[in-house]
């Protein structure tokens, strides 16, 4: 796997973790920001042909 692919998948994973933390904190603003980051990370990963579902890094 290329460095770009690894970085994109790491971004998706980090965005999922950020969303989970925001949900745990009950912070509506942080949840909205984290959801946007996750959406963007998944969109970019898919644009580069990465299957985020196959890696266990799915959306929301």
N, CA, C and O atoms as a GROMACS GRO file, in nm:
protein
  240
    1UNK      N    1   0.085  -0.117   0.000
    1UNK     CA    2   0.000   0.000   0.000
    1UNK      C    3   0.090   0.124   0.000
    1UNK      O    4   0.192   0.129   0.069
    2UNK      N    5   0.051   0.222  -0.078
    2UNK     CA    6   0.132   0.343  -0.090
    2UNK      C    7   0.120   0.428   0.036
    2UNK      O    8   0.029   0.411   0.117
    3UNK      N    9   0.213   0.519   0.050
    3UNK     CA   10   0.212   0.611   0.164
    3UNK      C   11   0.087   0.699   0.163
    3UNK      O   12   0.032   0.730   0.268
    4UNK      N   13   0.045   0.738   0.045
    4UNK     CA   14  -0.076   0.821   0.033
    4UNK      C   15  -0.197   0.743   0.082
    4UNK      O   16  -0.278   0.796   0.158
    5UNK      N   17  -0.210   0.619   0.038
    5UNK     CA   18  -0.322   0.537   0.080
    5UNK      C   19  -0.321   0.516   0.232
    5UNK      O   20  -0.424   0.526   0.297
    6UNK      N   21  -0.204   0.488   0.286
    6UNK     CA   22  -0.193   0.470   0.430
    6UNK      C   23  -0.232   0.597   0.505
    6UNK      O   24  -0.300   0.591   0.607
    7UNK      N   25  -0.190   0.712   0.454
    7UNK     CA   26  -0.223   0.839   0.518
    7UNK      C   27  -0.373   0.867   0.511
    7UNK      O   28  -0.432   0.916   0.607
    8UNK      N   29  -0.434   0.836   0.399
    8UNK     CA   30  -0.578   0.858   0.385
    8UNK      C   31  -0.656   0.767   0.479
    8UNK      O   32  -0.753   0.811   0.542
    9UNK      N   33  -0.616   0.642   0.489
    9UNK     CA   34  -0.684   0.550   0.579
    9UNK      C   35  -0.662   0.588   0.725
    9UNK      O   36  -0.751   0.571   0.808
   10UNK      N   37  -0.544   0.639   0.755
   10UNK     CA   38  -0.517   0.686   0.891
   10UNK      C   39  -0.604   0.807   0.922
   10UNK      O   40  -0.652   0.822   1.034
   11UNK      N   41  -0.626   0.893   0.823
   11UNK     CA   42  -0.713   1.009   0.844
   11UNK      C   43  -0.856   0.965   0.871
   11UNK      O   44  -0.923   1.022   0.958
   12UNK      N   45  -0.903   0.865   0.798
   12UNK     CA   46  -1.038   0.813   0.822
   12UNK      C   47  -1.048   0.757   0.964
   12UNK      O   48  -1.144   0.784   1.035
   13UNK      N   49  -0.948   0.680   1.004
   13UNK     CA   50  -0.950   0.621   1.138
   13UNK      C   51  -0.948   0.729   1.246
   13UNK      O   52  -1.020   0.720   1.345
   14UNK      N   53  -0.865   0.830   1.226
   14UNK     CA   54  -0.858   0.940   1.322
   14UNK      C   55  -0.989   1.017   1.328
   14UNK      O   56  -1.033   1.060   1.436
   15UNK      N   57  -1.052   1.035   1.213
   15UNK     CA   58  -1.180   1.105   1.210
   15UNK      C   59  -1.288   1.025   1.282
   15UNK      O   60  -1.372   1.082   1.351
   16UNK      N   61  -1.285   0.894   1.265
   16UNK     CA   62  -1.382   0.809   1.337
   16UNK      C   63  -1.359   0.817   1.487
   16UNK      O   64  -1.455   0.823   1.565
   17UNK      N   65  -1.234   0.818   1.529
   17UNK     CA   66  -1.203   0.829   1.671
   17UNK      C   67  -1.247   0.965   1.725
   17UNK      O   68  -1.299   0.975   1.836
   18UNK      N   69  -1.226   1.069   1.647
   18UNK     CA   70  -1.269   1.202   1.688
   18UNK      C   71  -1.419   1.212   1.702
   18UNK      O   72  -1.470   1.276   1.794
   19UNK      N   73  -1.490   1.148   1.610
   19UNK     CA   74  -1.635   1.147   1.618
   19UNK      C   75  -1.682   1.071   1.742
   19UNK      O   76  -1.773   1.116   1.812
   20UNK      N   77  -1.621   0.958   1.769
   20UNK     CA   78  -1.658   0.880   1.888
   20UNK      C   79  -1.634   0.962   2.016
   20UNK      O   80  -1.716   0.960   2.107
   21UNK      N   81  -1.522   1.032   2.021
   21UNK     CA   82  -1.492   1.114   2.138
   21UNK      C   83  -1.593   1.227   2.154
   21UNK      O   84  -1.636   1.256   2.266
   22UNK      N   85  -1.629   1.289   2.045
   22UNK     CA   86  -1.727   1.398   2.050
   22UNK      C   87  -1.863   1.346   2.094
   22UNK      O   88  -1.932   1.412   2.171
   23UNK      N   89  -1.901   1.230   2.045
   23UNK     CA   90  -2.027   1.170   2.087
   23UNK      C   91  -2.025   1.136   2.236
   23UNK      O   92  -2.122   1.160   2.307
   24UNK      N   93  -1.914   1.080   2.282
   24UNK     CA   94  -1.900   1.047   2.424
   24UNK      C   95  -1.909   1.171   2.512
   24UNK      O   96  -1.964   1.166   2.622
   25UNK      N   97  -1.854   1.281   2.463
   25UNK     CA   98  -1.854   1.406   2.539
   25UNK      C   99  -1.990   1.474   2.534
   25UNK      O  100  -2.018   1.563   2.615
   26UNK      N  101  -2.074   1.434   2.439
   26UNK     CA  102  -2.205   1.497   2.426
   26UNK      C  103  -2.198   1.640   2.377
   26UNK      O  104  -2.286   1.721   2.406
   27UNK      N  105  -2.094   1.671   2.301
   27UNK     CA  106  -2.072   1.807   2.249
   27UNK      C  107  -2.126   1.815   2.106
   27UNK      O  108  -2.063   1.766   2.012
   28UNK      N  109  -2.243   1.876   2.090
   28UNK     CA  110  -2.309   1.880   1.959
   28UNK      C  111  -2.224   1.949   1.853
   28UNK      O  112  -2.219   1.903   1.739
   29UNK      N  113  -2.157   2.057   1.890
   29UNK     CA  114  -2.072   2.127   1.792
   29UNK      C  115  -1.955   2.038   1.749
   29UNK      O  116  -1.926   2.027   1.630
   30UNK      N  117  -1.890   1.975   1.846
   30UNK     CA  118  -1.777   1.887   1.815
   30UNK      C  119  -1.822   1.769   1.729
   30UNK      O  120  -1.748   1.724   1.642
   31UNK      N  121  -1.942   1.719   1.754
   31UNK     CA  122  -1.996   1.610   1.673
   31UNK      C  123  -2.013   1.656   1.528
   31UNK      O  124  -1.976   1.584   1.435
   32UNK      N  125  -2.069   1.775   1.509
   32UNK     CA  126  -2.089   1.827   1.374
   32UNK      C  127  -1.956   1.844   1.301
   32UNK      O  128  -1.944   1.809   1.184
   33UNK      N  129  -1.858   1.898   1.370
   33UNK     CA  130  -1.725   1.917   1.310
   33UNK      C  131  -1.663   1.781   1.277
   33UNK      O  132  -1.605   1.763   1.169
   34UNK      N  133  -1.674   1.687   1.370
   34UNK     CA  134  -1.616   1.554   1.349
   34UNK      C  135  -1.685   1.481   1.234
   34UNK      O  136  -1.619   1.411   1.157
   35UNK      N  137  -1.816   1.496   1.223
   35UNK     CA  138  -1.887   1.433   1.111
   35UNK      C  139  -1.842   1.491   0.978
   35UNK      O  140  -1.825   1.417   0.881
   36UNK      N  141  -1.821   1.620   0.972
   36UNK     CA  142  -1.770   1.682   0.850
   36UNK      C  143  -1.632   1.630   0.814
   36UNK      O  144  -1.604   1.602   0.698
   37UNK      N  145  -1.546   1.618   0.914
   37UNK     CA  146  -1.411   1.567   0.891
   37UNK      C  147  -1.416   1.422   0.842
   37UNK      O  148  -1.344   1.385   0.750
   38UNK      N  149  -1.502   1.341   0.903
   38UNK     CA  150  -1.514   1.202   0.860
   38UNK      C  151  -1.567   1.194   0.717
   38UNK      O  152  -1.514   1.118   0.636
   39UNK      N  153  -1.668   1.271   0.686
   39UNK     CA  154  -1.722   1.273   0.550
   39UNK      C  155  -1.614   1.310   0.448
   39UNK      O  156  -1.602   1.247   0.343
   40UNK      N  157  -1.536   1.412   0.481
   40UNK     CA  158  -1.430   1.457   0.390
   40UNK      C  159  -1.322   1.350   0.375
   40UNK      O  160  -1.276   1.324   0.264
   41UNK      N  161  -1.282   1.289   0.486
   41UNK     CA  162  -1.178   1.187   0.482
   41UNK      C  163  -1.223   1.066   0.399
   41UNK      O  164  -1.146   1.014   0.319
   42UNK      N  165  -1.348   1.023   0.419
   42UNK     CA  166  -1.400   0.909   0.344
   42UNK      C  167  -1.411   0.944   0.195
   42UNK      O  168  -1.378   0.862   0.109
   43UNK      N  169  -1.458   1.063   0.165
   43UNK     CA  170  -1.470   1.106   0.025
   43UNK      C  171  -1.335   1.104  -0.045
   43UNK      O  172  -1.323   1.054  -0.156
   44UNK      N  173  -1.232   1.157   0.021
   44UNK     CA  174  -1.098   1.158  -0.038
   44UNK      C  175  -1.044   1.017  -0.055
   44UNK      O  176  -0.983   0.985  -0.157
   45UNK      N  177  -1.065   0.933   0.044
   45UNK     CA  178  -1.016   0.795   0.034
   45UNK      C  179  -1.083   0.724  -0.083
   45UNK      O  180  -1.017   0.654  -0.160
   46UNK      N  181  -1.213   0.742  -0.096
   46UNK     CA  182  -1.284   0.678  -0.207
   46UNK      C  183  -1.240   0.735  -0.341
   46UNK      O  184  -1.231   0.662  -0.439
   47UNK      N  185  -1.214   0.864  -0.346
   47UNK     CA  186  -1.167   0.927  -0.470
   47UNK      C  187  -1.036   0.864  -0.515
   47UNK      O  188  -1.007   0.858  -0.635
   48UNK      N  189  -0.956   0.816  -0.421
   48UNK     CA  190  -0.830   0.753  -0.452
   48UNK      C  191  -0.842   0.601  -0.465
   48UNK      O  192  -0.743   0.529  -0.465
   49UNK      N  193  -0.967   0.554  -0.475
   49UNK     CA  194  -0.990   0.414  -0.500
   49UNK      C  195  -0.979   0.324  -0.378
   49UNK      O  196  -0.968   0.202  -0.393
   50UNK      N  197  -0.981   0.380  -0.260
   50UNK     CA  198  -0.970   0.300  -0.139
   50UNK      C  199  -1.108   0.256  -0.091
   50UNK      O  200  -1.204   0.334  -0.094
   51UNK      N  201  -1.116   0.134  -0.048
   51UNK     CA  202  -1.241   0.078   0.002
   51UNK      C  203  -1.237   0.088   0.154
   51UNK      O  204  -1.180   0.002   0.221
   52UNK      N  205  -1.296   0.194   0.208
   52UNK     CA  206  -1.290   0.215   0.354
   52UNK      C  207  -1.370   0.109   0.429
   52UNK      O  208  -1.340   0.083   0.546
   53UNK      N  209  -1.471   0.048   0.366
   53UNK     CA  210  -1.547  -0.057   0.432
   53UNK      C  211  -1.461  -0.182   0.450
   53UNK      O  212  -1.470  -0.248   0.554
   54UNK      N  213  -1.378  -0.215   0.352
   54UNK     CA  214  -1.295  -0.334   0.359
   54UNK      C  215  -1.188  -0.323   0.469
   54UNK      O  216  -1.141  -0.425   0.520
   55UNK      N  217  -1.151  -0.202   0.505
   55UNK     CA  218  -1.049  -0.183   0.607
   55UNK      C  219  -1.108  -0.163   0.745
   55UNK      O  220  -1.036  -0.146   0.843
   56UNK      N  221  -1.241  -0.166   0.753
   56UNK     CA  222  -1.304  -0.147   0.882
   56UNK      C  223  -1.317  -0.001   0.922
   56UNK      O  224  -1.345   0.030   1.038
   57UNK      N  225  -1.295   0.089   0.828
   57UNK     CA  226  -1.305   0.232   0.857
   57UNK      C  227  -1.421   0.290   0.779
   57UNK      O  228  -1.401   0.368   0.685
   58UNK      N  229  -1.541   0.252   0.819
   58UNK     CA  230  -1.660   0.296   0.747
   58UNK      C  231  -1.711   0.428   0.799
   58UNK      O  232  -1.671   0.474   0.906
   59UNK      N  233  -1.801   0.487   0.722
   59UNK     CA  234  -1.862   0.614   0.762
   59UNK      C  235  -1.957   0.592   0.879
   59UNK      O  236  -2.011   0.484   0.900
   60UNK      N  237  -1.973   0.704   0.955
   60UNK     CA  238  -2.066   0.720   1.063
   60UNK      C  239  -2.123   0.598   1.112
   60UNK      O  240  -2.205   0.601   1.204
   0.00000   0.00000   0.00000
